[in-house]
Amino acid sequence: MPTETTYDAIVVGAGPAGARTAEVLARRGLHVAIVEREPEPGAPVHCTGIVSTECFEHYRLPESLIINPVRSFVLRSPSGRGARVKRKSTQAYVLDRPAMDRLLVERATAAGAEVITSTNVTDIAWTGTGVEAQAKRGGETFAMSARSAVIATGFGGKLPRKAGLGSPGDLLSGCQVVAEARDVDQLEVLTGQAYGDGGFAWLVPWKPGLALTGLMTRRGTMDHLGDHVARLQAEGRIGAVREVYRCRAIPIGTSSHTVSDGIVGVGDAMGLVKPTSGGGIYFGLLSADLAGPVLADAIEAGDVSAARLSSYENQWRELLDAEIKQGAALRGLIEQLPDALVEQMHRLLGVPGLRRLLVRAAPSFDWHSGPLTSFLTRLQRSTDDARARVG
Ligand SMILES: Cc1cc2nc3c(=O)[nH]c(=O)nc-3n(C[C@H](O)[C@H](O)[C@H](O)COP(=O)(O)OP(=O)(O)OC[C@H]3O[C@@H](n4cnc5c(N)ncnc54)[C@H](O)[C@@H]3O)c2cc1C
């Protein structure tokens, strides 16, 4: 079994988290390989590609990636009543996700990283002095060695465990379709038991004459998606389905440990995702920005022990842990609400003062769980009190 070049770091996975970590490491002059099992980064696509303006600007993404800006959205109750939530400025963008992934990989290669595609990393372990990975390309199996590795494989698979990392315990799964649509002109979020346990759906204006629509739920994703698409078609909201994207698992909650000797985990693989919406692009990129410098310093110092790398884990926990925990708690709260109560709460959104409170309670597209949790908790408490008083 031939062993290929020894790298400073092997980054497994060419998604946003992996590509960004590789870029940060390569900019430090380190010898980095991104290993991706698919023939090209960004494909097959599964994601809606919505990122906040904060993320878009922070990562200096080019306008050529923008398919649509998001200035407002319609929140639909289980019975289909809509409440429009509007902000003065653009909150987010729907991006061309495959093009974004390609761009992030191009940035890494421009900084000096190598990309090895169509190569599946099947095993990875710390040898005592470095990391050894087993990889498969076509029928060929080979070993790769490095001083360190980054697990950026997205959620699922056995590699994080083999690398001595934890993995998120809870999950949803999400899937969407591209459908013909002429009159979908703003983002819609659809709620209710029709989308299964813990589920919600979305309808997003996309390229001319097309919309993306899909859902996230705990189980029975494809059945719920079929029913959802059939309902939208029966209502005349969408026409024929042009493409069905790949169904993917979405982690809810973070991994218990994200570093081991010589290895760090970033992005979805470690559960660094907003549990409310399942959005993980921004947190994945942020985790890469924290992991990259810690790993680069450790490689340069000749000490890539878990103890040294734990400063990465401390840093992401400081930045993201409370947000993700509150988001998971908020999700747990929402999942328990029966449709009748959601319907009542939705009616309250018709009251101008309360709608303003909601809009104010969610000051940012990414960092909203704290104020939103307290808003919903207060709203649920007052609804419960009112129901108790009525008897
Ligand atoms: C239906 C749906 C819609 C979504 N919409 C949004 C959205 O609008 N906004 C948002 O922010 N997030 C969204 N997400 C979540 C978002 O897609 C993820 O959070 C994001 O892709 C995570 O990035 P990542 O780099 O951690 O992992 P990924 O993007 O999953 O990349 C991991 C890469 O690793 C490769 N890989 C895996 N295992 C191996 C291996 N053993 N060897 C080699 N390569 C390997 C994979 O092929 C893949 O290319 C959505 C998710 C779903 C399911």
The ligand as an SDF file (V2000), in Angstrom:
LIG
                    3D

 53 58  0  0  0  0  0  0  0  0999 V2000
  -32.0450   20.6810    2.9840 C   0  0  0  0  0  0  0  0  0  0  0  0
  -30.9680   21.5070    3.6240 C   0  0  0  0  0  0  0  0  0  0  0  0
  -30.9720   22.8790    3.4600 C   0  0  0  0  0  0  0  0  0  0  0  0
  -29.9850   23.6620    4.0720 C   0  0  0  0  0  0  0  0  0  0  0  0
  -30.0140   25.0070    3.9040 N   0  0  0  0  0  0  0  0  0  0  0  0
  -29.0950   25.7800    4.5270 C   0  0  0  0  0  0  0  0  0  0  0  0
  -29.1040   27.1920    4.3590 C   0  0  0  0  0  0  0  0  0  0  0  0
  -29.9280   27.7440    3.6280 O   0  0  0  0  0  0  0  0  0  0  0  0
  -28.1670   27.9300    5.0260 N   0  0  0  0  0  0  0  0  0  0  0  0
  -27.2130   27.3400    5.8250 C   0  0  0  0  0  0  0  0  0  0  0  0
  -26.4120   28.0510    6.4450 O   0  0  0  0  0  0  0  0  0  0  0  0
  -27.1750   25.9970    5.9810 N   0  0  0  0  0  0  0  0  0  0  0  0
  -28.0820   25.2040    5.3460 C   0  0  0  0  0  0  0  0  0  0  0  0
  -28.0160   23.8570    5.4760 N   0  0  0  0  0  0  0  0  0  0  0  0
  -26.9210   23.2750    6.2720 C   0  0  0  0  0  0  0  0  0  0  0  0
  -25.6050   23.3680    5.4950 C   0  0  0  0  0  0  0  0  0  0  0  0
  -25.7690   22.7160    4.2640 O   0  0  0  0  0  0  0  0  0  0  0  0
  -24.4810   22.7490    6.3130 C   0  0  0  0  0  0  0  0  0  0  0  0
  -24.5030   23.3230    7.6020 O   0  0  0  0  0  0  0  0  0  0  0  0
  -23.1130   23.0040    5.6730 C   0  0  0  0  0  0  0  0  0  0  0  0
  -23.0360   22.4140    4.4050 O   0  0  0  0  0  0  0  0  0  0  0  0
  -22.0240   22.4060    6.5700 C   0  0  0  0  0  0  0  0  0  0  0  0
  -20.7630   22.6480    6.0010 O   0  0  0  0  0  0  0  0  0  0  0  0
  -19.5550   21.6460    6.3140 P   0  0  0  0  0  0  0  0  0  0  0  0
  -18.4070   22.1650    5.5560 O   0  0  0  0  0  0  0  0  0  0  0  0
  -19.4540   21.4140    7.7670 O   0  0  0  0  0  0  0  0  0  0  0  0
  -20.0330   20.2310    5.7020 O   0  0  0  0  0  0  0  0  0  0  0  0
  -20.5030   19.8560    4.2440 P   0  0  0  0  0  0  0  0  0  0  0  0
  -20.9430   21.0340    3.4750 O   0  0  0  0  0  0  0  0  0  0  0  0
  -21.4700   18.7270    4.4290 O   0  0  0  0  0  0  0  0  0  0  0  0
  -19.1820   19.3150    3.5510 O   0  0  0  0  0  0  0  0  0  0  0  0
  -18.6020   18.0890    3.9420 C   0  0  0  0  0  0  0  0  0  0  0  0
  -17.7900   17.5620    2.7720 C   0  0  0  0  0  0  0  0  0  0  0  0
  -17.0420   16.4350    3.1980 O   0  0  0  0  0  0  0  0  0  0  0  0
  -17.0750   15.4380    2.2030 C   0  0  0  0  0  0  0  0  0  0  0  0
  -16.8210   14.1630    2.8710 N   0  0  0  0  0  0  0  0  0  0  0  0
  -17.6000   13.5620    3.8130 C   0  0  0  0  0  0  0  0  0  0  0  0
  -17.0270   12.4280    4.2400 N   0  0  0  0  0  0  0  0  0  0  0  0
  -15.8630   12.3050    3.5610 C   0  0  0  0  0  0  0  0  0  0  0  0
  -14.8230   11.3290    3.5780 C   0  0  0  0  0  0  0  0  0  0  0  0
  -14.8750   10.2610    4.3890 N   0  0  0  0  0  0  0  0  0  0  0  0
  -13.7580   11.4800    2.7440 N   0  0  0  0  0  0  0  0  0  0  0  0
  -13.6880   12.5770    1.9150 C   0  0  0  0  0  0  0  0  0  0  0  0
  -14.6570   13.5400    1.8620 N   0  0  0  0  0  0  0  0  0  0  0  0
  -15.7170   13.4000    2.6890 C   0  0  0  0  0  0  0  0  0  0  0  0
  -18.4760   15.5590    1.6270 C   0  0  0  0  0  0  0  0  0  0  0  0
  -18.5520   14.9870    0.3260 O   0  0  0  0  0  0  0  0  0  0  0  0
  -18.6650   17.0780    1.6210 C   0  0  0  0  0  0  0  0  0  0  0  0
  -18.2210   17.6620    0.4190 O   0  0  0  0  0  0  0  0  0  0  0  0
  -28.9930   23.0420    4.8750 C   0  0  0  0  0  0  0  0  0  0  0  0
  -28.9850   21.6430    5.0460 C   0  0  0  0  0  0  0  0  0  0  0  0
  -29.9640   20.8900    4.4230 C   0  0  0  0  0  0  0  0  0  0  0  0
  -29.9470   19.4000    4.6330 C   0  0  0  0  0  0  0  0  0  0  0  0
  1  2  1  0
  2  3  1  0
  2 52  2  0
  3  4  2  0
  4  5  1  0
  4 50  1  0
  5  6  2  0
  6  7  1  0
  6 13  1  0
  7  8  2  0
  7  9  1  0
  9 10  1  0
 10 11  2  0
 10 12  1  0
 12 13  2  0
 13 14  1  0
 14 15  1  0
 14 50  1  0
 15 16  1  0
 16 17  1  0
 16 18  1  0
 18 19  1  0
 18 20  1  0
 20 21  1  0
 20 22  1  0
 22 23  1  0
 23 24  1  0
 24 25  2  0
 24 26  1  0
 24 27  1  0
 27 28  1  0
 28 29  2  0
 28 30  1  0
 28 31  1  0
 31 32  1  0
 32 33  1  0
 33 34  1  0
 33 48  1  0
 34 35  1  0
 35 36  1  0
 35 46  1  0
 36 37  1  0
 36 45  1  0
 37 38  2  0
 38 39  1  0
 39 40  1  0
 39 45  2  0
 40 41  1  0
 40 42  2  0
 42 43  1  0
 43 44  2  0
 44 45  1  0
 46 47  1  0
 46 48  1  0
 48 49  1  0
 50 51  2  0
 51 52  1  0
 52 53  1  0
M  END
$$$$
